[in-house]
Amino acid sequence: MTGTEIWQWSAVKTAAAIKAKQVSAVEVTTAHIERLHAANPALNAVVVDLTDSALETARERDRAQAAGAEIGLLHGVPVTVKINIDVEGQANSNGVVALANNIAPGDAPVTANLRAAGAVILGLTNTPEFSLRTFTDNPLHGLTLNPWDAAVTCGGSSGGAASSIAAGIGAIAHGNDIGGSLRGPAHCCGISTIKSTQGRVPAFNPSAPAERPLMAQLMSTQGPLAREVADVRLGLEAMSRRDPRDTFQVPAPLIGPPVDGPIKVAVAPIPADMRTDPAVMALIGQAARHLADAGYEVCEVETPDISVAWTLWANLIMTEIETLQATAMRQMASPDFLLAIDGFLKLADILDGPGYMTAIAQRSRVIREWVMFLEDYPLILAPVSVKPPWPVNADLGGEAPVREIFWNDFRFTSAISVLGLPAAVTPVGLVGGHPVGVQIIGRRFREDLCLDAAAAIEARVGVLTRQLWAR
C-alpha cells in the first residue's frame, strides 16, 4: 500500500489492510516497534517495553489468518495498555515504587478483550502515582512528556497513553477515567477518546487485594484513546465484550435507536465564577458552529448545575480516599504525591457516615436531573478545560493550584464522572501551539451519538496529530 507510513495509519485502515492481506501483522507491528524506539526515548510514554512478545504475537496472528481462522476486530493492530490494569505476568505498579513487583496473575477484562479482538500489545504506558493526578510523573518510571511541547503536561492519569498515541506509537491506547483521566490527556495531546457510560466496558484487576470503594467503582470507566474518532469507536467495540467478573457491566447495544432530527445540542453555559481563556472559549464556540453546519440544532440553554455535580463528585471520591486509602497511600507515596493528595483532599468536605450515605442518595437526584435534561437535548457541548494544557507539574504548589485546576479549569470534566454519563472528546484546534479539545456529553449508553457528533467536528477540524507530525 502507498501513502503515509504504516505507523501513521488509522486503526480502521490498519485492521482492513491486514484482513485484506495487503500487509501482514508482522509488518505492521515492526513499523510500530520502530516508531516506539524512535519516539519514546524523548517522551517516556511507554514504560514497559513488550515488543519482543508483540512480535511473537504478530507472527501468531499471521499464522492464524493463513490457516483460515476467524479474524477479530483488531487482528494484528498494535495497541498499548496503561500500567494500572492487569496484563498477565506484568507488574500492575500504578506508578508506585512499592508496587513494582505486583505481578498480575491474569488479564483484566479489558486486556483480555483486546487480545480476543486480535490486538498486539506493544507495551504498558505511564500513569502518575495511584493514577490520581492530572500530571503523569512518578518515582518508579519518571515524567512523561507531551509530544507537542515538553513544557506542558500530557495530562493524567492516562498521560502515557495519550502521549504515545499522539506520537504515533500504537493505533489505539487503553486508558481509564474516574475524574477526567481519559478526557484530560486527550485535550492535552490533541487526540480523541470516549468516557463510556459506567458499565459499558468491564473492569476488574485479578491482582487487587481488595475491592475498590463503592463510588470509585461507580465512577471509573475503561476506554480507548486514538487519533481518529472512527478508531475510538472501533476500540470501544473491542473493549466492551462481556466479562462476568465485572458485576456492574451492562450488555447494552453499541448503537441505539434513531433519534428524531435535527438532534438538539445544548451548549453548556459557563458559570460566572470560572476564569477562562478567551482563545479556548472561541474554539468551543467554533465547535458549536461546526455542529450546526453538520445539521445539528445547537441551542443556548441552561443545563443542570455543573457546580453541584462537581461538588458531589469531590465529596464522595475524596471521602472514600481519606477513609479507606489515604493511610496506605501516604506510607508508599513520594513527597510530590503527598503535596498533590493533600491539595485534592482540601477540595472536598470529608463526610461522616450519615453524610456519605446522604450524598449517595443525592447522587441519584442529580443524575435524574441530567438524564431528564438529555431527554430534550440528547447532547451537551462543554469544555474539557476552559484553559490550554497546564505547565508540567503545576499541581505541586499546594492547595491553590490544585483548586484552580480541578474546580475552575476542569469542572465540566470531573463533574461528569459522578453522573456516569458518556462523554466523547475530540480536538478543536490549537492555542499557542497547544491542543484544545471539546467534550460532547450524551444520554446513557448512547456513546454512538457522542461519537457521531465528535466525528462531525473532526470532519471540519481535521486530524490534529497530522499537524504535529508535519512540524
Beta strands, then each sheet from edge to edge (+ up, - down):
strand 1: 46-49
strand 2: 78-82
strand 3: 120-125
strand 4: 172-177
strand 5: 192-195
strand 6: 221-226
strand 7: 264-267
strand 8: 297-300
strand 9: 379-383
strand 10: 423-431
strand 11: 434-442
sheet 1: 1+ 3- 2- 4- 6+ 5- 10+ 11- 9+ 7+ 8+
end
